[in-house]
Amino acid sequence: MHEISKQELEDITRHYHELIASQQTLLLSTASTNSVPDISYAPFVRDQAGLFYIYVSDMARHTANLLTNPQASAMFIRPESASANLFARERAVLSCSIKEISRDDEIYDGRIQALQDKFGEVVSVLHSLSDFHLFALRPESGRYVIGFGRAFTINVTDGTLHHI
């Protein structure tokens, strides 16, 4: 394994941020209270503080999981068609704490508006339904992988990477 230069690490960090910015949905891994795993996805918006917001229905298992077990992993992964090696796809996985944002919370309307700005009128329709919940996903730790032996821990406070 070669030592990574400061410039190379800056380039890799930029690629990490570009990967997340290029995505409109995140893969969501949750677990029930009796530890049954579930994987799904959800469209998201992100705020200036780095929190991700998803708007999901009671009809989805992940919603019940988030309400009873407020932790999840979110994954962002390079599409297969853009990956040279499917055994080493570029990906970032963030372990997140979860908080439901209630309809009377001061940030609720602004996050719903951000979702509508990004995804259009469908959000207005979903907002009219009573079974949808707004959740904030706060990254607590993470890992970014760009290939074999090329893994980095993510400093979720400042977005910097550290080669593992």
C-alpha positions in Angstrom: 0.0 0.0 0.0 1.4 3.4 -1.0 1.3 6.5 1.1 -1.4 8.9 -0.1 -0.3 12.4 -0.8 -2.1 15.5 0.5 -3.2 16.3 -3.0 -4.5 12.8 -3.7 -6.4 12.8 -0.4 -7.9 16.2 -1.4 -9.0 14.7 -4.8 -10.5 11.6 -3.1 -12.3 13.8 -0.6 -13.7 15.9 -3.5 -14.9 12.6 -5.2 -16.6 11.6 -2.0 -18.6 14.8 -1.8 -19.4 14.6 -5.5 -20.7 11.1 -5.1 -23.2 12.2 -2.5 -24.1 15.4 -4.4 -24.8 13.3 -7.5 -27.4 11.1 -5.8 -31.1 11.9 -5.4 -31.9 8.8 -3.3 -30.1 7.0 -0.6 -30.2 3.3 0.2 -31.5 2.8 3.7 -30.8 0.0 6.1 -32.9 -0.3 9.2 -33.6 -2.9 11.8 -36.8 -3.8 13.7 -36.8 -3.8 17.5 -36.1 -7.6 17.3 -33.2 -7.0 15.0 -34.8 -8.1 11.7 -32.9 -6.2 9.0 -34.6 -4.4 6.2 -33.2 -2.5 3.2 -35.0 0.1 1.2 -34.4 3.5 -0.4 -35.7 7.0 -0.1 -35.3 10.3 -1.9 -33.6 12.9 0.3 -32.5 16.5 0.7 -29.5 17.6 2.7 -29.1 20.7 4.8 -26.1 22.9 5.5 -25.3 21.0 8.7 -25.0 17.7 6.7 -28.2 16.1 7.9 -30.3 14.1 5.4 -34.1 14.4 5.4 -36.4 11.7 4.1 -40.2 11.7 3.8 -41.6 8.1 4.1 -44.9 6.4 4.6 -46.3 4.2 7.4 -46.8 1.6 4.7 -43.1 1.0 4.4 -41.4 -1.3 6.9 -38.5 1.1 7.3 -40.8 3.7 8.7 -41.9 1.5 11.6 -38.3 0.5 12.1 -37.1 4.1 12.3 -39.9 5.0 14.8 -39.0 2.1 17.1 -35.3 1.8 16.5 -33.9 5.2 15.7 -30.7 4.3 13.9 -29.9 3.4 10.3 -27.2 3.1 7.7 -27.4 5.2 4.5 -25.4 4.1 1.5 -24.5 6.1 -1.6 -23.1 4.0 -4.4 -21.8 4.6 -7.9 -24.1 3.1 -10.5 -23.0 -0.3 -12.0 -22.9 1.3 -15.5 -20.3 3.8 -14.3 -18.1 1.2 -12.3 -15.1 -0.4 -13.9 -15.1 -3.3 -11.3 -18.4 -4.4 -9.7 -16.4 -6.0 -6.8 -15.0 -2.6 -5.9 -17.8 -0.1 -6.6 -17.2 3.4 -5.2 -19.5 3.8 -2.2 -20.0 5.7 1.1 -21.9 4.2 4.1 -22.9 6.5 6.9 -24.2 5.2 10.3 -26.9 7.6 11.4 -29.0 8.5 14.4 -32.6 9.2 13.5 -35.0 11.9 14.7 -38.6 12.3 13.6 -39.4 15.9 12.7 -43.0 16.6 13.8 -45.4 18.7 11.7 -45.3 21.4 14.4 -41.5 21.6 14.5 -40.1 24.9 13.3 -38.0 23.3 10.6 -40.7 21.0 9.2 -42.2 23.3 6.6 -38.8 24.3 5.3 -37.6 20.7 4.8 -40.9 19.8 3.1 -40.4 22.8 0.8 -36.8 21.7 0.1 -38.1 18.2 -0.9 -40.8 19.8 -3.1 -38.2 22.1 -4.7 -36.0 19.1 -5.5 -38.7 16.5 -6.4 -41.7 18.5 -7.6 -45.4 18.5 -7.0 -45.5 14.8 -5.8 -44.2 16.0 -2.4 -47.3 18.3 -2.1 -49.5 15.3 -2.7 -47.6 13.2 -0.2 -47.8 16.0 2.3 -51.6 15.9 2.1 -51.5 12.3 3.3 -51.5 11.7 7.1 -49.3 8.6 7.0 -46.0 10.3 5.9 -43.2 11.1 8.4 -40.3 13.4 8.0 -37.0 12.0 9.5 -33.6 13.6 10.0 -30.7 11.3 9.5 -27.6 12.6 11.4 -24.4 10.9 10.3 -22.3 9.7 13.3 -19.6 7.8 11.5 -18.9 6.6 8.0 -16.7 4.8 5.5 -15.9 5.6 1.9 -14.5 2.9 -0.4 -13.1 3.6 -3.8 -11.5 0.2 -4.6 -9.5 -2.7 -3.2 -7.4 -1.5 -0.2 -8.7 2.0 -0.8 -11.0 2.6 2.2 -11.3 5.8 4.3 -13.1 6.8 7.5 -15.3 9.8 7.1 -15.1 12.6 9.7 -18.8 13.4 9.7 -18.1 16.8 11.5 -16.0 18.3 8.7 -16.3 15.9 5.8 -12.6 15.1 5.7 -11.3 11.5 5.1 -8.6 9.5 6.7 -7.1 6.5 4.9 -7.6 3.2 6.7 
